[in-house]
Amino acid sequence: MPARMRLAAITLDCADPQALAAFYQQATGFTLHPGSDSEFAGLTREDGLLPGFQRVDGFRPPVWPGQTVPQQLHLDFAVDDLDEAEAVLLGLGATRTDCQPGGEKWRNFTDPAGHPFCWSGADVEGAKQRPRGLSGFGP
């Protein structure tokens, strides 16, 4: 029988962990982990998942949709109102990507460190059913 595992953390490389944690803290409302510092900053969630941000010397942001510097992963978030969420994200320092293959179903952005991520409408089940690769992020 396979081991039962629970996802405990997702960690993104970046040049400035505290700045990137502040961006995601403001975007999600999660709480800054009290042990955060200039090398690693984390956010706490009620369910125990820790989004984390670690400092990497010479960090180069992903180039998306190109592959010069691969994205390696991306985050998907669900929101009730795409337009409202977009306005908030842009105000926090996110950038809307030129490539928007999801139409009005989801929107693609990069965070201030250059990591790509998507915001999907409240119909999370519908967003999960999109074909892999259609968002431009999947294989």
C-alpha positions as CSV (number, residue, x, y, z in Angstrom):
1,M,0.0,0.0,0.0
2,P,1.5,3.4,-0.9
3,A,2.4,5.8,1.8
4,R,-0.3,8.4,2.7
5,M,1.2,11.8,2.1
6,R,-0.3,15.3,2.7
7,L,1.1,18.2,0.8
8,A,2.6,20.4,3.5
9,A,4.4,23.2,1.5
10,I,4.9,24.8,-1.9
11,T,8.1,26.8,-2.2
12,L,9.0,29.2,-4.9
13,D,12.6,30.4,-5.6
14,C,13.0,34.2,-5.7
15,A,15.5,37.0,-5.1
16,D,13.5,38.6,-2.2
17,P,11.4,36.2,-0.1
18,Q,9.9,38.9,2.1
19,A,8.7,41.0,-0.8
20,L,7.2,38.0,-2.6
21,A,5.5,36.8,0.6
22,A,4.0,40.2,1.1
23,F,2.6,40.1,-2.5
24,Y,0.9,36.7,-1.9
25,Q,-0.1,37.7,1.6
26,Q,-2.0,40.7,0.3
27,A,-3.5,38.7,-2.6
28,T,-4.7,35.7,-0.5
29,G,-5.2,37.1,3.0
30,F,-2.9,34.3,4.5
31,T,-0.9,35.1,7.5
32,L,2.9,35.7,7.5
33,H,4.7,32.8,9.2
34,P,6.4,34.2,12.4
35,G,9.7,32.5,11.5
36,S,10.0,34.3,8.1
37,D,13.2,36.1,7.4
38,S,15.3,37.4,4.5
39,E,16.3,33.8,3.4
40,F,12.9,32.2,3.6
41,A,9.4,33.6,4.2
42,G,6.2,31.6,4.5
43,L,2.5,32.1,4.7
44,T,0.3,30.0,7.0
45,R,-3.2,28.7,6.1
46,E,-5.8,27.2,8.3
47,D,-5.4,23.8,6.6
48,G,-1.7,23.7,7.3
49,L,-0.4,24.2,3.8
50,L,2.6,26.6,3.8
51,P,3.3,28.6,0.7
52,G,7.0,29.5,1.0
53,F,9.5,31.7,-0.8
54,Q,13.2,31.0,-0.6
55,R,16.1,33.3,-1.6
56,V,18.3,32.1,-4.4
57,D,21.4,33.8,-5.5
58,G,21.3,34.8,-9.2
59,F,17.5,34.1,-9.4
60,R,16.2,34.4,-13.0
61,P,12.5,34.7,-13.4
62,P,10.8,32.2,-15.7
63,V,10.1,33.3,-19.3
64,W,6.5,32.4,-20.2
65,P,5.2,31.2,-22.6
66,G,8.8,30.8,-23.9
67,Q,11.2,28.2,-22.6
68,T,14.4,30.2,-22.3
69,V,14.0,29.9,-18.5
70,P,11.3,27.3,-17.9
71,Q,8.4,28.0,-15.5
72,Q,8.9,24.7,-13.7
73,L,5.5,25.1,-12.0
74,H,2.6,27.5,-11.7
75,L,-0.1,28.2,-9.2
76,D,-3.8,28.2,-9.8
77,F,-6.2,30.2,-7.7
78,A,-10.0,30.4,-7.7
79,V,-11.8,33.7,-7.3
80,D,-15.4,34.8,-7.4
81,D,-14.9,37.8,-9.7
82,L,-12.1,37.7,-12.3
83,D,-12.3,41.5,-13.0
84,E,-12.2,42.5,-9.3
85,A,-9.3,40.0,-8.7
86,E,-7.4,41.3,-11.7
87,A,-7.6,44.9,-10.5
88,V,-6.4,43.9,-7.0
89,L,-3.5,41.9,-8.4
90,L,-2.3,44.6,-10.8
91,G,-2.4,47.0,-7.9
92,L,-0.2,44.7,-5.8
93,G,2.4,44.4,-8.6
94,A,1.3,41.4,-10.7
95,T,1.6,41.6,-14.5
96,R,-1.1,40.3,-16.8
97,T,0.6,38.2,-19.5
98,D,0.1,38.9,-23.2
99,C,-0.9,35.3,-23.8
100,Q,-4.4,34.7,-22.5
101,P,-5.7,31.4,-24.0
102,G,-8.4,31.0,-21.3
103,G,-10.7,33.7,-22.6
104,E,-13.0,34.7,-19.8
105,K,-12.6,31.3,-18.0
106,W,-9.2,32.1,-16.4
107,R,-6.5,34.7,-16.6
108,N,-2.7,34.4,-16.6
109,F,-0.4,36.7,-14.6
110,T,3.1,36.8,-13.3
111,D,3.9,37.7,-9.7
112,P,6.5,40.4,-9.0
113,A,9.3,37.8,-9.1
114,G,8.1,36.6,-12.6
115,H,6.4,33.3,-11.6
116,P,3.4,32.6,-13.8
117,F,0.0,31.9,-12.1
118,C,-3.6,31.7,-13.1
119,W,-6.9,33.0,-11.6
120,S,-9.9,31.0,-12.4
121,G,-13.6,32.0,-12.0
122,A,-15.6,30.6,-9.1
123,D,-16.5,27.5,-11.3
124,V,-13.5,25.6,-10.1
125,E,-14.8,22.3,-11.3
126,G,-15.2,23.7,-14.9
127,A,-11.6,25.1,-14.6
128,K,-10.3,21.7,-13.6
129,Q,-11.9,20.1,-16.7
130,R,-10.0,22.3,-19.2
131,P,-7.7,20.2,-21.4
132,R,-4.1,20.1,-20.1
133,G,-1.9,22.6,-21.9
134,L,-4.8,24.9,-22.9
135,S,-3.9,27.5,-20.3
136,G,-0.4,27.6,-21.8
137,F,1.1,26.5,-18.5
138,G,0.6,22.7,-18.6
139,P,2.5,20.2,-20.8
